[in-house]
Amino acid sequence: MENEALFLSILAEELIPAMGCTEPIALAYAAARGRELLQGAPAKIVARCSGNMIKNVRCVTIPNSGGMIGIGAAVALGAFGGKHELGMEVLEAVSAHDRETTKAFLDAGKCTVEYLDSDIPLHFILVLTDGTDTVSVEVKHSHMNVTSITKNGEVVLNKDSEEEACTLDRSKLTIESIKSFSDNVEIEKIKNFFDKQIRYNMDIAYEGISGNYGLGIGRVIRSTYADGVVTRMKAYAAAASEARMSGCDMPVIINSGSGNQGIASSVPVIIYAREKNIPKEKLYRALAFSALLTIHQKDHIGKLSAFCGAVSASCAACAAITYMIGGTVQQIKATIDNTLANIPGIICDGAKISCAAKIASSVDAAMMAHFLAMQGKAYDAYTGILKEEAEETISCVGYIGKIGMRQTDREIVKMMLDEK
């Protein structure tokens, strides 16, 4: 089947486990890399971070940290207790001693955070020194894409400064090619991806519903909204996000570098399939469709921007529900257009517990788009930013998110940093 090997590789690259919000985890990963090369405990660390890194780390609780928040905590915890070989689960083995060392290090003011003026949204440089040796680690474009490492000024690793982390060709992703792949791929070739996604992402959803995280948005939605499948889809997806943003140390399967996107693109589909007794094979195929459609949309927007990723992921999830229950290609496209006619204006003002509310709102809007599409109703082309084809609309929204909202992004960061 055309594109099968490529699409399987894209899924393998993007659907990986991560603990906590991925931006602080990226900092912890880079710090662990630096500590290994330093070969001794750092006496001082300087973290120079782009605006998008700052806004996505400053408000979230670091998993396995005992409630610590912010860039300094992420960096120091990674340096003192992280194991970089665990990838985005770098903080899994952090001990009580590591937490105590981190707290003392931060209390002593030994970790400094500086603003990095960069045109690359996901960009940071960590400098670790033990007083004798100094190690610098630079990350660009993607969370574990280490582009440069130096020790005492000598180059240990150097990639092309503009090299993108994702080397696989995303240009082959279209609504039709994603549907063809999802229709025809052998289930055994995707089963492992989605068994793990179902287990991880639903486990943290149940934890979020039952545990004490943030505002308890999942329980509020379940107890106050009219009972039904859409209410449960919103409640469990929001609960999973809120637990993750509040420092729950359970991993999630991320999508396009984001746990919230991983949750929003999967949990609503899983809840719907279970409520409607959809066969497991159809669920696997729908999850493949949702995952790839999320990746396709985010490829146009970029990993980090002022455009809320919950919109893209929820749009994909509900288009996947249209697909799962036998909707036509036109109905799938109508679900996408109807969603993007409604909520493309949700801004990203950083990772935090209120991301859970944005997921709930986005799922609600995307399911409304689905119901309209299943009744043969769709907004006409050139209604607002809608184009003749849903594929063009996705490209248009991507341009707005990546290029059009650059100044919006800068202003958001300024406001969050209390700058004039």
Secondary structure, 3 states (H helix, E strand, C coil): CCCHHHHHHHHHHHCCEEECCHHHHHHHHHHHHHHHHHCCCCCEEEEEECHHHHHHHCCCECCCCCCCECHHHHHHHHHHHCCHHHHHHCCCCCCHHHHHHHHHHHHCCCEEEEECCCCCCCEEEEEEECCCCEEEEEEECCCCCEEEEEECCEEEEECCCCCCCCCCCHHHCCHHHHHHHHHHCCHHHHHHHHHHHHHHHHHHHHHHHHCCCCCCHHHHHHHHCCCCHHHHHHHHHHHHHHHHHCCCCCEEECECCEHHHHHHCCHHHHHHHHHCCCCHHHHHHHHHHHHHHHHHHHHHHCCCCCECHHHHHHHHHHHHHHHHCCCCHHHHHHHHHHHHCCCCCCECCCCCCCHHHHHHHHHHHHHHHHHHHHCCCCCCCCCCCCCCCHHHHHHHHHHHHHHHCHHHHHHHHHHHCCCC
